[in-house]
Amino acid sequence: MYESMKGMLAKANAEGYAVMAINAFNLETARGVITAAEEMNAPIIIDLLQDHVKSFFDCDILTQPIIKMAQAASVPVAINLDHGHDIAHLKRCLHEGFSSVMCDASALSPEENARVTRGIVELAQTYGASVEAEVGNMGRIDESGAVLTDDEMYTNPDVAIKFIKETGVDCLAVSYGSTHGDYPEGYVPTFHFDIVEKIKAGTGAPLVLHGGSGAGEENMRRSVEAGINKINVGTDYMIAQREFVAKALAENPGYDYPTLVEDSWKAGIEVIKRYIEISGSAGKARS
């Protein structure tokens, strides 16, 4: 079943759980996301990072095959453009059939972020698509080392509440302790759940946790209790596949390549299923 995030997040918000959004970048990884969701009878969101879409297979090539897989799925599936900061490309993705987009104008001033986002919300409504936005700015891990979320990156709850009311977004990504990428070994981030709780109390809107990989099971469960309804995970899914490939080739350098590709995404399914269980969305797909 192919749909936007709007309905599935409204249901998650009403029932107190979160829907997993898993980063994919091609047909095989998207298939793994859907397969895991079907095995857990859970709604799912396929996040396609804009930078990946533009670098690997652009939206005019990638979208329709994944939509066909989503339509054939036994559970609700949304396709969301993750971190859509190139607005012209974001609009192309809507035209090509994305059911949801993230308008990431978080690097702009709050006023400009709201102005840009409001325009995308109005456009997306003509396509029947939903819109995610971001207030605050998660840190990230890059090649130079850990650049973790600091005080300046945390979401200001009052700004976020005003933003949601002014823009009419379907969900909002907030920064309260997580970081994109792979955390240093042994590092568990400190989450400021009061940020989420205040925004939730002031709006009742679905809220989003980015950088779920490595955030810690307890942090994720508490995030859902505080009001998070969408959790993004990408790094852990990709690491599981990479580690499978490395081990498989070490044990068998002559591993048949088509079989290797097929087996690699299957190796990531268990990671997704574990996150679905933690998020509380297992068994929540409509019959």
C-alpha positions, -999 to +999 in steps of 0.1 A: +000+000+000+016+033-011+006+064+008+020+096+023+034+099+058+005+120+069-020+092+078+005+068+092+020+094+115-014+106+126-022+071+137+012+067+154+006+100+172-028+090+184-017+055+196+017+065+210+043+048+189+068+058+161+071+047+125+106+038+113+120+057+084+149+037+069+174+052+044+177+033+011+195+043-020+186+018-047+160-009-055+177-036-034+179-016-002+143-004-007+132-040-011+149-048+022+130-021+040+097-033+027+105-069+034+113-062+070+081-041+075+060-069+060+076-095+083+068-073+113+034-062+100+045-026+105+040+007+085+073+019+071+088+049+055+116+046+029+138+077+032+157+086+001+184+111+010+184+139-016+222+138-019+220+100-027+192+105-052+212+131-071+244+111-070+233+076-078+199+073-096+179+105-100+142+107-091+130+102-127+146+068-127+144+056-092+109+066-080+085+046-101+100+011-095+100+017-057+064+030-059+055-003-076+070-023-048+052-001-023+019-006-040+023-043-039+033-044-003+010-058+024+017-029+047+016+009+044+047+023+027+057+059+022+086+073+001+101+104+017+128+127+003+152+130+032+169+164+037+155+181+006+176+212+007+177+218-031+142+231-035+141+228-073+150+192-071+125+186-042+098+199-065+109+175-092+106+146-067+070+156-060+063+156-097+079+122-101+056+107-074+072+110-040+044+107-014+063+128+011+092+153+012+114+168+038+119+205+032+152+211+050+157+248+052+170+246+088+202+264+079+182+296+072+168+319+098+136+307+115+116+333+095+131+323+062+128+286+071+091+291+077+086+310+045+103+284+023+085+255+041+051+271+039+055+273+001+064+236-001+035+226+021+011+245-003+027+228-033+027+193-018-010+196-010-017+197-048+001+163-051-016+148-020+019+146-004+030+153+031+058+175+043+084+172+070+106+201+081+134+208+106+140+234+133+174+232+149+203+214+134+216+179+143+253+175+143+270+148+122+299+125+120+323+134+092+357+123+079+375+147+103+359+131+133+329+135+156+310+168+152+283+162+178+252+182+186+261+211+208+240+237+226+237+260+196+222+231+175+194+222+199+159+231+188+143+261+206+109+247+216+092+281+214+105+287+178+094+251+169+059+256+182+055+289+163+070+272+132+045+243+132+015+266+136+027+290+109+036+264+083+011+235+087+038+209+083+028+173+088+058+165+111+088+183+124+124+170+130+138+184+162+174+184+176+176+173+212+208+152+213+212+129+183+237+132+155+238+119+120+262+092+112+281+065+132+289+075+168+324+069+182+327+034+197+311+033+232+296+067+229+259+071+238+244+106+233+226+125+260+191+133+250+171+164+263+136+150+263+121+182+277+126+198+243+103+172+227+078+172+255+074+210+254+069+211+216+044+182+218+025+199+246+023+231+226+013+216+192+003+179+195+021+174+162+040+143+151+077+149+159+108+133+143+141+119+156+169+120+131+201+101+137+185+071+153+215+047+146+235+042+178+212+064+198+206+036+223+175+016+229+165+034+261+169+068+245+147+057+216+120+043+239+119+074+260+118+095+228+086+078+218+071+083+253+080+120+250+062+124+217+084+112+188+064+095+160+090+090+133+125+077+138+152+079+111+178+051+108+202+047+080+238+041+092+231+009+111+212-006+081+241+001+058+267-011+083+250-044+086+252-049+048+288-037+046+299-060+073+281-089+056+299-082+024+333-079+041+329-112+059+314-130+030+343-120+007+369-128+033+354-163+036+348-168-001+365-144-025+347-161-054+312-153-040+288-150-069+283-113-072+245-112-080+240-135-050+263-113-029+241-083-036+209-102-029+223-116+004+237-083+016+203-065+018+188-095+035+215-092+061+202-058+070+166-069+075+172-080+111+185-045+120+153-029+107+131-054+125+149-047+158+142-010+154+106-016+144+102-035+177+119-007+197+097+020+180+065+002+190+052-001+154+053-039+151+018-051+143+005-016+137-001-020+100-037-018+090-052-051+079 
